[in-house]
Amino acid sequence: MASRGLLSRASRMKTRLQSALQATLIEVEDVSYQHTGHAAVKESGTNETHFNVKIVSSKFDGQNLVKRHRMVYELLSDELLSGLHALSIVAKTPNEAGM
């Protein structure tokens, strides 16, 4: 994979989540601009700090909401350690998403 500096955080997140969860649908939205000026953004040294993620995956079948979120957080642990500050997650099965 390319070095961290060549891909945006959103691209890295999408690639990681897609490969691990084999998502039917994945959307990664950078909403960092809504938090410009917040202390966490200033301290992080990056402007890619806040994201909304929507994932539809059959890997979520039989998993409660907390477990689904833990799966996502675990997959993105390296991003969380390197400046990702906030993550809003919508995690559904294909059936729940009406697919």
Backbone bond lengths (Angstrom), bond angles and torsions (degrees), N, CA, C in turn:
res aa  C-N    CA-C-N  psi(-1)  N-CA   C-N-CA  omega(-1)  CA-C   N-CA-C  phi
1 M - - - 1.448 - - 1.527 109.22 -
2 A 1.317 116.57 151.97 1.462 121.18 -179.86 1.517 110.18 -66.07
3 S 1.320 114.85 161.19 1.456 118.33 -179.39 1.515 110.34 -66.95
4 R 1.341 115.36 159.39 1.456 121.73 -177.50 1.522 112.18 -55.79
5 G 1.321 118.16 -33.57 1.449 121.66 -175.97 1.524 114.16 -71.81
6 L 1.315 118.52 -19.64 1.456 121.68 -175.69 1.524 113.40 -88.24
7 L 1.307 117.98 -22.42 1.461 121.16 -179.13 1.522 109.64 -113.28
8 S 1.315 115.88 145.08 1.457 118.74 174.50 1.521 109.41 -68.81
9 R 1.318 116.17 158.31 1.460 120.69 177.56 1.530 109.71 -58.16
10 A 1.328 117.46 -41.73 1.467 120.92 179.63 1.526 111.14 -59.14
11 S 1.325 117.28 -42.94 1.469 120.96 178.91 1.516 111.63 -64.61
12 R 1.320 116.43 -43.56 1.474 119.73 178.69 1.523 110.54 -62.85
13 M 1.326 116.46 -43.71 1.466 120.76 -179.67 1.527 110.15 -61.92
14 K 1.316 116.52 -47.12 1.465 120.54 -178.47 1.523 111.37 -61.43
15 T 1.323 116.18 -44.01 1.468 120.64 179.52 1.524 111.16 -62.00
16 R 1.333 116.34 -46.23 1.469 121.08 -178.75 1.524 110.84 -62.70
17 L 1.331 116.75 -48.32 1.463 120.86 -177.95 1.527 111.09 -65.78
18 Q 1.325 117.37 -41.84 1.463 121.03 -179.12 1.520 110.90 -62.77
19 S 1.309 117.00 -45.49 1.462 118.39 -176.50 1.528 111.97 -69.31
20 A 1.318 118.04 -36.46 1.463 120.54 -177.62 1.525 112.96 -81.18
21 L 1.318 116.84 -36.41 1.473 120.19 -173.97 1.518 113.43 -102.56
22 Q 1.318 117.53 -5.89 1.460 121.74 -178.84 1.527 109.96 45.94
23 A 1.306 114.78 54.60 1.457 121.93 -173.31 1.519 112.68 -66.82
24 T 1.328 114.43 140.65 1.459 121.96 172.32 1.518 109.11 -76.61
25 L 1.327 115.03 -34.07 1.457 122.70 177.79 1.518 107.88 -142.53
26 I 1.309 116.49 136.73 1.465 120.19 174.96 1.519 108.48 -145.69
27 E 1.315 115.07 128.91 1.463 121.76 176.35 1.524 107.40 -129.66
28 V 1.321 115.79 130.00 1.462 121.63 177.34 1.527 106.32 -124.41
29 E 1.313 115.84 115.74 1.463 121.36 -176.77 1.525 109.57 -116.18
30 D 1.323 115.76 122.88 1.459 121.91 177.17 1.528 108.00 -83.56
31 V 1.331 116.20 113.64 1.470 121.29 179.15 1.528 110.77 -113.46
32 S 1.315 116.12 24.67 1.461 121.45 -178.55 1.520 112.18 -59.85
33 Y 1.327 116.25 -33.27 1.461 120.27 -179.24 1.532 112.01 -58.53
34 Q 1.323 117.19 -25.07 1.466 121.34 179.40 1.526 111.43 -74.37
35 H 1.324 117.27 -10.71 1.458 121.43 -174.36 1.533 112.13 -120.52
36 T 1.302 116.92 15.00 1.456 121.17 177.70 1.522 109.36 -56.28
37 G 1.303 115.84 132.05 1.461 120.61 179.86 1.514 114.16 95.85
38 H 1.334 118.21 -14.55 1.463 120.49 177.02 1.523 109.74 -69.88
39 A 1.302 116.11 149.08 1.471 121.63 -176.69 1.530 111.91 -56.50
40 A 1.317 118.08 -43.24 1.470 120.78 -177.16 1.520 111.25 -63.22
41 V 1.322 116.99 -34.89 1.460 120.58 178.83 1.520 109.76 -69.73
42 K 1.311 116.24 -44.71 1.469 120.62 179.75 1.523 111.43 -61.91
43 E 1.327 117.01 -41.12 1.466 121.81 -177.09 1.516 113.30 -73.21
44 S 1.334 117.06 -25.75 1.462 120.12 -173.39 1.523 113.29 -72.98
45 G 1.320 117.46 -26.08 1.456 119.98 -178.00 1.520 112.97 77.80
46 T 1.314 118.26 8.31 1.460 123.18 177.44 1.518 108.50 -136.71
47 N 1.321 116.17 160.27 1.456 118.52 175.88 1.526 111.32 -109.07
48 E 1.320 117.80 18.79 1.463 123.26 174.93 1.529 107.81 -114.31
49 T 1.332 116.21 78.96 1.462 120.62 -170.31 1.520 115.37 -119.37
50 H 1.331 118.10 -24.16 1.464 122.28 -173.78 1.532 109.86 -127.49
51 F 1.336 115.51 128.53 1.467 119.82 -176.56 1.520 111.82 -138.83
52 N 1.336 114.60 147.96 1.464 122.40 167.67 1.522 106.12 -105.88
53 V 1.322 116.52 133.24 1.460 121.39 179.85 1.519 108.65 -127.11
54 K 1.325 115.82 130.33 1.471 121.75 173.84 1.520 106.57 -121.85
55 I 1.342 115.45 124.84 1.462 121.24 -176.61 1.522 109.04 -133.09
56 V 1.311 115.59 133.04 1.457 121.97 171.11 1.520 106.35 -117.96
57 S 1.330 115.73 120.26 1.460 119.99 -176.37 1.528 110.64 -149.97
58 S 1.312 116.02 139.95 1.462 120.09 175.00 1.532 111.19 -69.89
59 K 1.335 117.28 -15.03 1.470 120.47 176.33 1.529 111.39 -66.17
60 F 1.335 117.29 -14.77 1.459 121.38 178.15 1.530 112.33 -86.03
61 D 1.333 117.53 -7.92 1.472 120.53 178.82 1.524 110.01 -55.86
62 G 1.321 116.38 130.43 1.458 121.76 177.12 1.523 114.06 78.73
63 Q 1.336 117.87 1.49 1.461 121.40 -179.40 1.533 109.17 -105.22
64 N 1.330 116.53 135.45 1.461 118.37 176.34 1.528 109.14 -75.86
65 L 1.330 115.91 172.51 1.457 121.13 -175.26 1.525 112.84 -59.47
66 V 1.320 116.65 -41.28 1.471 120.15 179.86 1.528 110.41 -62.43
67 K 1.311 117.39 -44.58 1.467 121.32 179.71 1.523 110.97 -63.60
68 R 1.324 117.60 -39.44 1.469 121.31 178.25 1.525 110.40 -61.71
69 H 1.328 115.53 -45.59 1.463 119.60 179.77 1.525 110.65 -65.10
70 R 1.311 117.10 -38.98 1.472 120.09 177.26 1.518 111.06 -62.22
71 M 1.322 116.94 -38.43 1.463 121.06 177.79 1.531 110.30 -59.99
72 V 1.326 116.09 -45.15 1.462 120.97 -179.51 1.526 110.47 -66.50
73 Y 1.332 116.93 -47.30 1.464 120.22 179.54 1.524 111.45 -59.66
74 E 1.314 117.33 -40.20 1.464 120.35 179.42 1.523 110.90 -63.76
75 L 1.318 116.40 -42.00 1.463 120.13 179.43 1.528 112.40 -65.80
76 L 1.321 116.21 -28.25 1.464 120.61 -177.79 1.525 113.11 -104.63
77 S 1.319 116.81 18.46 1.466 120.40 -175.80 1.529 112.58 -58.24
78 D 1.335 118.32 -38.75 1.461 119.82 179.05 1.529 111.43 -64.43
79 E 1.320 117.17 -34.95 1.470 120.52 177.48 1.530 110.42 -70.01
80 L 1.306 116.50 -39.30 1.468 120.26 178.99 1.524 111.34 -64.48
81 L 1.307 116.65 -29.85 1.468 120.98 178.86 1.531 112.54 -82.55
82 S 1.326 116.47 -9.61 1.463 119.30 -175.42 1.528 113.52 -122.94
83 G 1.332 117.13 28.96 1.459 119.00 172.04 1.513 116.46 121.07
84 L 1.334 118.37 -16.54 1.463 119.67 174.85 1.521 107.41 -67.15
85 H 1.318 116.56 121.04 1.462 121.22 -172.62 1.525 113.04 -104.41
86 A 1.332 117.22 -38.70 1.463 120.29 -174.69 1.522 110.16 -141.37
87 L 1.331 114.36 140.30 1.448 121.46 -176.67 1.516 108.74 -138.86
88 S 1.316 116.79 120.93 1.461 122.08 173.30 1.522 106.52 -101.40
89 I 1.331 116.61 124.50 1.466 120.85 -172.40 1.528 111.03 -119.57
90 V 1.322 115.36 130.36 1.461 122.84 166.49 1.521 104.47 -116.27
91 A 1.330 116.96 115.47 1.466 121.97 -175.57 1.526 108.95 -126.65
92 K 1.317 116.78 112.49 1.468 122.03 -176.17 1.518 111.74 -128.71
93 T 1.310 114.67 157.27 1.458 120.88 170.85 1.533 107.06 -82.56
94 P 1.322 117.77 161.74 1.477 119.42 176.63 1.533 111.82 -57.26
95 N 1.321 117.87 -37.73 1.454 121.39 179.49 1.532 110.94 -64.10
96 E 1.331 116.80 -43.95 1.466 121.58 178.92 1.516 112.12 -64.09
97 A 1.338 115.95 -31.08 1.455 121.46 -178.81 1.526 111.65 -86.74
98 G 1.331 116.71 -1.17 1.461 120.56 179.53 1.507 114.03 74.47
99 M 1.315 115.95 29.02 1.477 120.87 -179.20 1.509 110.49 -99.23
